[in-house]
Amino acid sequence: MKRRRQAFVILSVTSLVMGGCDDTYWWPRDRFDPAAWKAISENERYRFARDIVDRKIFVGMGVSEVEAALGPPDSPLYLVTASFKDDPPKFYYELYGLSCHGGEGYVLDIHYTEEKVAFKTFIRPDSC
């Protein structure tokens, strides 16, 4: 019985440590509201990010629809790539939350097709 309990404790702690590194899992999941998104600082946007990604709110929307809800992207190359002359654009919005990656920030990426329709949204560490 003692060995079984020890194995359970070790497995539980290992799972917690390994799964705890994706700290976006622990972020609040406030329901996305465009007015609230625009009213808060970049440092608080992470509160809506999980809801945006989990519900795929912007998948299938055009650039103008996404920008109406989120405002212009924070991507440095936004103005250069907004014309869609080259590859389909990949814009991001800065999010800052708790991080186990040395205090880096996070971004909400939105990737578009050649037809200017969002097809993928996800959260990633900002490595700049």
DOKE-405366 format. One record per residue: residue number from 1; residue in three letters; x, y, z of N, C-alpha, C, O in turn. Coordinates in pm, 1 decimal, padded with zeros to 6 digits. Layout:
% residues N
[NUM,ALA,[X,Y,Z],[X,Y,Z],[X,Y,Z],[X,Y,Z]] ...
This chain:
% residues 128
[1,MET,[00082.0,-00119.6,00000.0],[00000.0,00000.0,00000.0],[00086.6,00126.2,00000.0],[00055.1,00224.3,-00067.4]] [2,LYS,[00196.4,00122.2,00076.9],[00284.5,00237.9,00084.5],[00350.0,00266.9,-00050.7],[00362.3,00383.1,-00089.3]] [3,ARG,[00391.7,00163.3,-00122.4],[00453.8,00182.1,-00254.0],[00352.5,00237.7,-00354.1],[00386.1,00322.4,-00436.9]] [4,ARG,[00232.3,00191.0,-00346.0],[00128.7,00239.9,-00437.1],[00103.9,00388.5,-00413.3],[00087.8,00464.1,-00509.1]] [5,ARG,[00100.7,00431.1,-00288.8],[00080.6,00572.2,-00255.2],[00198.9,00655.7,-00302.8],[00179.8,00764.9,-00356.3]] [6,GLN,[00321.6,00605.2,-00283.8],[00440.2,00676.1,-00330.0],[00438.0,00692.4,-00482.0],[00468.3,00799.6,-00534.2]] [7,ALA,[00402.3,00586.1,-00551.4],[00396.0,00592.2,-00697.5],[00290.9,00694.0,-00740.9],[00313.3,00769.5,-00835.5]] [8,PHE,[00177.8,00696.8,-00673.5],[00072.9,00792.1,-00706.2],[00120.2,00936.0,-00684.7],[00095.1,01022.8,-00768.4]] [9,VAL,[00188.2,00961.4,-00573.4],[00237.7,01095.7,-00543.5],[00341.0,01138.2,-00648.3],[00336.1,01250.7,-00698.0]] [10,ILE,[00432.9,01050.2,-00681.4],[00535.5,01083.0,-00780.8],[00471.6,01110.6,-00916.6],[00507.2,01207.9,-00983.1]] [11,LEU,[00379.2,01027.3,-00957.4],[00310.7,01047.3,-01084.3],[00230.4,01177.8,-01084.9],[00229.7,01249.5,-01185.0]] [12,SER,[00164.0,01208.4,-00975.6],[00085.6,01331.9,-00966.5],[00173.4,01455.5,-00975.1],[00141.8,01549.6,-01048.0]] [13,VAL,[00282.3,01455.8,-00901.9],[00373.2,01570.4,-00903.0],[00436.0,01586.3,-01040.5],[00446.9,01698.3,-01090.5]] [14,THR,[00477.2,01477.0,-01102.0],[00535.4,01483.2,-01236.0],[00435.5,01539.5,-01336.0],[00470.9,01624.4,-01417.8]] [15,SER,[00312.8,01493.8,-01330.5],[00209.3,01543.8,-01421.6],[00183.2,01691.6,-01400.5],[00165.8,01766.6,-01496.6]] [16,LEU,[00180.6,01733.0,-01276.6],[00157.1,01873.7,-01245.7],[00270.9,01960.2,-01298.4],[00246.9,02064.7,-01359.0]] [17,VAL,[00393.4,01917.5,-01275.9],[00509.3,01994.5,-01321.5],[00515.8,01998.2,-01473.2],[00536.7,02104.7,-01531.1]] [18,MET,[00498.3,01884.7,-01538.5],[00507.5,01878.8,-01684.4],[00392.7,01955.5,-01750.1],[00414.3,02026.8,-01848.0]] [19,GLY,[00274.2,01941.8,-01698.3],[00159.3,02010.6,-01756.1],[00152.9,02156.3,-01716.7],[00088.0,02235.5,-01785.1]] [20,GLY,[00217.7,02193.6,-01609.5],[00212.1,02330.4,-01561.0],[00295.6,02428.1,-01639.4],[00284.1,02548.8,-01618.1]] [21,CYS,[00380.2,02380.0,-01730.5],[00465.5,02470.5,-01804.9],[00388.4,02547.4,-01911.7],[00430.9,02656.1,-01951.0]] [22,ASP,[00277.8,02494.7,-01958.9],[00192.3,02570.1,-02049.2],[00099.9,02654.1,-01963.0],[-00014.6,02617.2,-01936.7]] [23,ASP,[00152.5,02768.2,-01919.7],[00074.7,02845.0,-01822.5],[-00048.3,02911.1,-01882.9],[-00128.5,02968.4,-01809.2]] [24,THR,[-00065.7,02905.1,-02014.7],[-00189.5,02957.7,-02071.6],[-00307.6,02872.2,-02027.4],[-00421.6,02918.5,-02027.7]] [25,TYR,[-00280.5,02748.4,-01989.8],[-00386.8,02660.3,-01939.1],[-00451.9,02719.2,-01814.6],[-00571.7,02701.5,-01792.6]] [26,TRP,[-00375.0,02787.8,-01735.0],[-00424.8,02842.4,-01608.2],[-00479.7,02984.0,-01622.7],[-00533.1,03039.0,-01526.4]] [27,TRP,[-00467.9,03043.6,-01740.0],[-00518.7,03179.4,-01759.2],[-00669.5,03183.6,-01740.8],[-00738.5,03084.5,-01764.6]] [28,PRO,[-00720.7,03298.8,-01698.4],[-00866.6,03313.2,-01691.3],[-00925.9,03298.8,-01831.2],[-00860.1,03327.5,-01931.2]] [29,ARG,[-01048.4,03254.9,-01836.4],[-01117.3,03240.3,-01965.0],[-01237.7,03332.4,-01968.0],[-01352.4,03288.2,-01974.9]] [30,ASP,[-01208.8,03461.5,-01962.8],[-01318.2,03558.2,-01971.2],[-01379.9,03550.2,-02110.0],[-01309.1,03535.1,-02209.6]] [31,ARG,[-01509.6,03560.1,-02115.7],[-01579.0,03556.6,-02245.3],[-01539.8,03680.0,-02325.5],[-01545.9,03792.1,-02275.0]] [32,PHE,[-01499.2,03658.7,-02451.6],[-01452.0,03768.0,-02535.0],[-01563.1,03868.9,-02560.3],[-01676.1,03833.4,-02593.6]] [33,ASP,[-01527.6,03995.4,-02543.5],[-01617.1,04107.1,-02571.8],[-01532.4,04214.4,-02639.5],[-01437.7,04264.4,-02578.6]] [34,PRO,[-01563.9,04251.5,-02764.3],[-01480.8,04348.5,-02836.0],[-01462.6,04481.3,-02762.0],[-01352.9,04537.2,-02762.3]] [35,ALA,[-01567.0,04531.6,-02699.7],[-01555.9,04659.3,-02627.6],[-01461.3,04646.1,-02508.0],[-01380.4,04735.2,-02481.9]] [36,ALA,[-01472.1,04535.1,-02436.4],[-01384.4,04513.7,-02320.3],[-01239.6,04495.2,-02365.6],[-01148.0,04546.5,-02301.4]] [37,TRP,[-01217.9,04422.3,-02475.8],[-01082.6,04402.3,-02530.7],[-01016.7,04536.0,-02559.8],[-00901.1,04558.4,-02524.1]] [38,LYS,[-01091.0,04624.5,-02624.7],[-01035.0,04754.1,-02664.0],[-01016.1,04846.7,-02543.8],[-00933.1,04937.4,-02548.6]] [39,ALA,[-01090.8,04825.4,-02437.7],[-01085.7,04913.8,-02321.1],[-00972.4,04879.4,-02224.7],[-00931.7,04964.4,-02145.5]] [40,ILE,[-00920.8,04756.9,-02229.8],[-00817.0,04717.1,-02134.6],[-00678.3,04732.5,-02195.0],[-00663.3,04746.3,-02316.4]] [41,SER,[-00578.4,04729.9,-02110.1],[-00439.9,04742.1,-02156.6],[-00393.4,04609.6,-02216.0],[-00454.0,04504.8,-02193.7]] [42,GLU,[-00284.2,04616.7,-02292.3],[-00225.2,04494.8,-02349.0],[-00196.4,04392.6,-02240.7],[-00208.1,04272.2,-02263.6]] [43,ASN,[-00159.1,04439.6,-02123.9],[-00123.8,04349.8,-02014.4],[-00240.8,04268.6,-01962.5],[-00220.7,04173.2,-01887.3]] [44,GLU,[-00361.9,04303.9,-02000.6],[-00480.7,04231.4,-01954.6],[-00550.1,04153.9,-02066.1],[-00645.0,04080.3,-02039.0]] [45,ARG,[-00505.6,04168.5,-02190.0],[-00571.1,04100.8,-02302.5],[-00572.8,03949.0,-02288.5],[-00662.6,03882.3,-02339.7]] [46,TYR,[-00473.4,03895.4,-02219.3],[-00465.7,03750.5,-02205.5],[-00591.1,03691.0,-02144.8],[-00617.8,03572.1,-02162.5]] [47,ARG,[-00668.0,03770.8,-02074.0],[-00790.0,03722.4,-02009.7],[-00891.1,03670.3,-02112.5],[-00971.4,03582.3,-02081.7]] [48,PHE,[-00886.9,03724.7,-02234.4],[-00980.5,03685.6,-02339.9],[-00920.6,03585.0,-02438.9],[-00994.0,03523.7,-02516.3]] [49,ALA,[-00789.9,03568.1,-02436.9],[-00721.5,03490.5,-02540.6],[-00768.7,03345.1,-02547.1],[-00792.4,03293.0,-02656.2]] [50,ARG,[-00782.3,03280.0,-02433.7],[-00825.3,03139.0,-02434.4],[-00963.8,03125.2,-02497.4],[-00988.0,03031.4,-02573.4]] [51,ASP,[-01053.7,03216.8,-02466.8],[-01188.1,03210.9,-02522.6],[-01184.3,03229.7,-02674.2],[-01253.6,03159.2,-02747.5]] [52,ILE,[-01103.1,03324.8,-02721.0],[-01090.8,03349.9,-02864.7],[-01042.3,03223.8,-02936.7],[-01096.8,03186.2,-03040.5]] [53,VAL,[-00940.3,03159.5,-02881.4],[-00883.5,03041.0,-02944.0],[-00977.4,02920.8,-02929.7],[-01004.1,02851.1,-03027.6]] [54,ASP,[-01026.6,02896.6,-02810.3],[-01109.6,02778.4,-02785.8],[-01238.5,02779.9,-02867.8],[-01280.7,02676.1,-02918.6]] [55,ARG,[-01300.4,02895.5,-02880.7],[-01426.8,02904.7,-02955.9],[-01406.0,02937.5,-03103.7],[-01502.0,02944.9,-03180.3]] [56,LYS,[-01278.4,02957.4,-03143.7],[-01246.0,02988.2,-03284.7],[-01330.9,03104.9,-03336.1],[-01387.8,03099.5,-03445.2]] [57,ILE,[-01337.7,03208.5,-03255.9],[-01424.9,03321.6,-03283.8],[-01398.1,03384.4,-03420.1],[-01492.6,03421.2,-03490.0]] [58,PHE,[-01271.6,03397.5,-03459.3],[-01239.6,03470.6,-03581.5],[-01214.1,03381.5,-03703.0],[-01193.7,03432.2,-03813.3]] [59,VAL,[-01215.1,03251.6,-03684.6],[-01193.5,03161.5,-03797.3],[-01307.5,03180.2,-03897.3],[-01425.1,03171.9,-03861.7]] [60,GLY,[-01271.0,03205.3,-04021.9],[-01369.5,03228.2,-04127.3],[-01401.8,03374.3,-04150.4],[-01474.0,03407.3,-04244.5]] [61,MET,[-01349.9,03462.7,-04066.5],[-01374.6,03606.1,-04082.4],[-01265.0,03671.2,-04165.9],[-01151.0,03624.8,-04169.3]] [62,GLY,[-01301.5,03777.6,-04231.6],[-01205.1,03855.3,-04308.8],[-01125.7,03949.4,-04219.6],[-01158.8,03969.5,-04102.7]] [63,VAL,[-01021.0,04006.3,-04276.4],[-00933.5,04097.3,-04202.9],[-01012.0,04214.2,-04142.8],[-00992.2,04248.9,-04026.3]] [64,SER,[-01099.4,04273.6,-04220.4],[-01172.8,04390.9,-04170.9],[-01264.5,04355.0,-04054.0],[-01282.2,04435.5,-03962.6]] [65,GLU,[-01322.6,04235.3,-04056.1],[-01408.1,04191.7,-03944.8],[-01326.6,04169.3,-03817.4],[-01368.5,04206.4,-03707.7]] [66,VAL,[-01209.4,04107.9,-03834.2],[-01122.7,04083.2,-03718.3],[-01075.7,04216.2,-03660.3],[-01076.9,04235.8,-03538.8]] [67,GLU,[-01034.2,04307.3,-03748.2],[-00987.4,04437.3,-03700.5],[-01099.1,04519.0,-03636.7],[-01073.4,04598.1,-03545.9]] [68,ALA,[-01221.1,04501.4,-03682.0],[-01333.2,04572.0,-03619.1],[-01350.5,04527.1,-03474.2],[-01388.4,04606.3,-03387.9]] [69,ALA,[-01322.8,04401.0,-03448.7],[-01337.9,04347.1,-03313.4],[-01215.8,04370.8,-03225.6],[-01229.8,04399.7,-03106.7]] [70,LEU,[-01094.5,04358.6,-03283.2],[-00971.4,04364.7,-03203.7],[-00891.9,04494.0,-03220.2],[-00803.1,04522.5,-03139.8]] [71,GLY,[-00922.3,04571.7,-03322.5],[-00839.9,04688.0,-03352.9],[-00723.6,04644.3,-03440.5],[-00712.3,04526.0,-03472.8]] [72,PRO,[-00636.5,04737.3,-03479.7],[-00523.0,04699.2,-03564.8],[-00424.9,04609.4,-03489.2],[-00405.6,04625.9,-03368.8]] [73,PRO,[-00363.6,04515.2,-03559.5],[-00267.6,04424.6,-03495.1],[-00144.5,04498.4,-03443.5],[-00115.4,04610.9,-03484.3]] [74,ASP,[-00073.7,04432.8,-03353.5],[00051.0,04486.7,-03298.7],[00171.7,04440.0,-03378.7],[00284.6,04478.0,-03347.7]] [75,SER,[00149.7,04358.1,-03481.3],[00259.6,04305.7,-03562.2],[00341.1,04419.3,-03621.4],[00284.1,04512.2,-03678.6]] [76,PRO,[00474.6,04414.1,-03609.1],[00557.1,04521.0,-03666.7],[00544.2,04531.1,-03818.0],[00556.3,04640.3,-03873.5]] [77,LEU,[00519.9,04419.6,-03885.5],[00511.6,04421.0,-04031.4],[00368.5,04437.3,-04081.6],[00341.1,04415.5,-04199.6]] [78,TYR,[00279.4,04474.6,-03994.5],[00138.2,04484.1,-04031.3],[00115.5,04573.3,-04152.1],[00048.3,04532.9,-04247.0]] [79,LEU,[00169.7,04692.0,-04149.9],[00145.6,04786.2,-04259.6],[00208.7,04738.3,-04389.7],[00156.8,04766.2,-04497.8]] [80,VAL,[00319.4,04667.0,-04380.0],[00387.2,04616.8,-04499.3],[00309.2,04500.8,-04560.6],[00293.6,04493.7,-04682.5]] [81,THR,[00260.2,04409.9,-04476.3],[00196.3,04288.6,-04527.5],[00045.1,04302.9,-04545.3],[-00018.9,04213.1,-04600.1]] [82,ALA,[-00011.2,04411.0,-04501.3],[-00156.6,04425.6,-04509.7],[-00207.2,04427.3,-04653.3],[-00325.6,04403.4,-04677.0]] [83,SER,[-00120.2,04454.9,-04748.8],[-00162.5,04458.6,-04888.8],[-00176.4,04318.1,-04948.5],[-00232.5,04304.0,-05057.2]] [84,PHE,[-00127.6,04215.1,-04881.2],[-00138.2,04076.3,-04926.2],[-00068.3,04052.1,-05060.0],[-00108.3,03962.9,-05134.8]] [85,LYS,[00034.3,04129.2,-05090.8],[00104.3,04109.6,-05217.7],[00192.8,03985.2,-05213.7],[00213.5,03920.7,-05316.5]] [86,ASP,[00244.8,03951.4,-05096.9],[00332.6,03835.7,-05085.3],[00255.2,03718.1,-05027.2],[00143.6,03688.9,-05070.3]] [87,ASP,[00313.6,03652.5,-04931.2],[00246.9,03540.2,-04865.3],[00126.1,03589.6,-04787.7],[00118.1,03707.3,-04752.5]] [88,PRO,[00031.4,03498.9,-04761.0],[-00080.5,03538.4,-04675.4],[-00026.5,03586.8,-04541.1],[00066.2,03526.7,-04486.8]] [89,PRO,[-00081.8,03692.0,-04488.2],[-00026.5,03751.4,-04365.7],[-00054.9,03670.3,-04239.9],[-00147.6,03589.5,-04233.6]] [90,LYS,[00027.7,03695.1,-04142.4],[00015.9,03636.4,-04009.5],[00033.0,03751.9,-03912.1],[00145.1,03795.7,-03886.4]] [91,PHE,[-00075.6,03800.2,-03859.1],[-00069.9,03914.0,-03768.1],[-00081.1,03865.5,-03624.3],[-00131.3,03756.2,-03598.2]] [92,TYR,[-00033.5,03948.5,-03530.7],[-00049.3,03912.0,-03390.7],[-00090.2,04030.9,-03306.0],[-00072.4,04147.0,-03342.9]] [93,TYR,[-00145.7,03996.7,-03191.2],[-00184.5,04093.5,-03089.1],[-00108.4,04057.1,-02962.9],[-00104.9,03940.5,-02923.6]] [94,GLU,[-00048.3,04154.8,-02900.1],[00032.7,04128.1,-02781.8],[-00055.9,04095.6,-02661.5],[-00158.2,04159.7,-02637.3]] [95,LEU,[-00012.9,03994.3,-02588.1],[-00078.5,03951.4,-02464.3],[00030.3,03940.7,-02359.5],[00140.5,03895.4,-02390.3]] [96,TYR,[00004.0,03979.2,-02242.7],[00100.8,03959.1,-02136.3],[00030.2,03897.1,-02018.9],[-00070.5,03948.6,-01970.2]] [97,GLY,[00083.8,03786.6,-01974.4],[00027.2,03717.6,-01860.7],[00138.1,03657.6,-01778.7],[00255.0,03693.1,-01793.9]] [98,LEU,[00101.4,03568.3,-01693.3],[00200.1,03497.4,-01614.5],[00280.6,03410.0,-01707.6],[00225.7,03354.9,-01803.1]] [99,SER,[00408.1,03396.1,-01682.7],[00491.5,03318.5,-01772.8],[00592.8,03235.1,-01696.8],[00654.1,03281.8,-01600.9]] [100,CYS,[00609.6,03112.1,-01740.2],[00715.5,03027.3,-01682.6],[00835.2,03024.7,-01776.9],[00925.8,02943.0,-01760.1]] [101,HIS,[00835.9,03112.9,-01875.3],[00944.6,03115.8,-01973.6],[01031.9,03239.1,-01954.3],[01062.9,03309.0,-02050.7]] [102,GLY,[01070.6,03265.3,-01833.8],[01162.0,03375.2,-01806.6],[01099.9,03513.1,-01822.8],[01170.2,03609.6,-01852.7]] [103,GLY,[00971.0,03523.1,-01803.6],[00906.8,03653.7,-01807.1],[00873.2,03704.3,-01946.1],[00840.7,03822.0,-01961.6]] [104,GLU,[00879.9,03618.5,-02048.6],[00843.0,03661.1,-02182.8],[00693.8,03690.5,-02188.2],[00615.7,03643.5,-02105.5]] [105,GLY,[00657.5,03768.2,-02286.2],[00516.7,03790.0,-02311.1],[00461.8,03683.7,-02404.7],[00534.6,03595.3,-02449.7]] [106,TYR,[00334.9,03693.1,-02433.0],[00268.9,03602.2,-02525.4],[00195.4,03683.8,-02630.0],[00161.6,03800.1,-02607.6]] [107,VAL,[00171.0,03621.6,-02744.8],[00094.7,03687.8,-02850.0],[-00017.1,03596.1,-02897.2],[-00006.9,03473.6,-02890.6]] [108,LEU,[-00124.0,03659.0,-02944.9],[-00233.5,03589.0,-03009.9],[-00208.8,03600.7,-03159.7],[-00218.7,03709.8,-03215.9]] [109,ASP,[-00177.0,03490.0,-03224.1],[-00150.9,03488.4,-03368.3],[-00280.9,03464.2,-03443.2],[-00364.5,03384.1,-03401.5]] [110,ILE,[-00296.1,03534.9,-03554.5],[-00408.7,03511.3,-03644.8],[-00349.9,03497.0,-03784.7],[-00289.1,03590.2,-03837.4]] [111,HIS,[-00368.5,03380.7,-03843.4],[-00317.1,03353.0,-03977.1],[-00432.9,03359.3,-04075.8],[-00543.1,03311.7,-04048.6]] [112,TYR,[-00404.9,03419.0,-04190.8],[-00506.0,03436.0,-04294.7],[-00471.1,03355.7,-04419.3],[-00354.4,03325.5,-04444.6]] [113,THR,[-00573.1,03321.8,-04496.1],[-00553.2,03256.1,-04625.2],[-00527.0,03363.2,-04730.7],[-00532.3,03482.7,-04701.6]] [114,GLU,[-00499.2,03320.0,-04851.5],[-00479.6,03414.4,-04961.4],[-00606.6,03494.5,-04990.3],[-00601.1,03603.4,-05047.4]] [115,GLU,[-00719.2,03439.7,-04950.5],[-00846.8,03509.0,-04972.0],[-00879.5,03605.9,-04858.5],[-00991.1,03656.9,-04848.8]] [116,LYS,[-00779.7,03630.3,-04772.6],[-00793.5,03724.0,-04661.4],[-00894.9,03677.4,-04556.0],[-00964.7,03759.0,-04495.8]] [117,VAL,[-00902.1,03546.3,-04534.6],[-00992.0,03490.2,-04435.5],[-00908.0,03422.2,-04327.5],[-00816.8,03345.3,-04357.6]] [118,ALA,[-00939.7,03451.3,-04202.8],[-00866.7,03389.4,-04092.3],[-00895.9,03239.7,-04089.2],[-01011.1,03197.3,-04098.3]] [119,PHE,[-00788.6,03159.8,-04076.1],[-00809.8,03015.6,-04069.1],[-00749.0,02952.4,-03944.2],[-00775.3,02835.9,-03914.4]] [120,LYS,[-00668.2,03028.5,-03871.4],[-00605.5,02970.8,-03753.3],[-00575.2,03080.2,-03651.8],[-00523.6,03186.3,-03686.9]] [121,THR,[-00607.6,03053.7,-03526.3],[-00568.9,03143.4,-03416.6],[-00504.5,03057.5,-03308.3],[-00550.7,02947.2,-03279.5]] [122,PHE,[-00398.2,03109.0,-03249.2],[-00333.0,03037.1,-03140.7],[-00249.3,03133.1,-03057.7],[-00220.1,03245.3,-03099.0]] [123,ILE,[-00212.3,03086.5,-02941.4],[-00130.7,03165.3,-02848.9],[00009.6,03105.9,-02851.4],[00026.7,02984.1,-02849.5]] [124,ARG,[00110.1,03193.8,-02855.8],[00248.9,03146.5,-02853.4],[00332.9,03242.4,-02771.8],[00298.2,03359.7,-02758.3]] [125,PRO,[00444.0,03193.1,-02716.9],[00535.5,03283.9,-02648.5],[00595.6,03381.5,-02747.7],[00627.5,03344.4,-02860.7]] [126,ASP,[00610.8,03503.8,-02706.6],[00673.5,03606.5,-02790.9],[00822.7,03599.1,-02766.6],[00870.1,03627.2,-02656.5]] [127,SER,[00896.1,03561.4,-02868.7],[01039.8,03539.6,-02851.3],[01124.3,03660.4,-02885.4],[01247.0,03650.3,-02884.1]] [128,CYS,[01063.7,03775.0,-02916.2],[01146.1,03891.0,-02951.3],[01213.5,03948.6,-02829.1],[01286.9,04046.9,-02839.7]] 
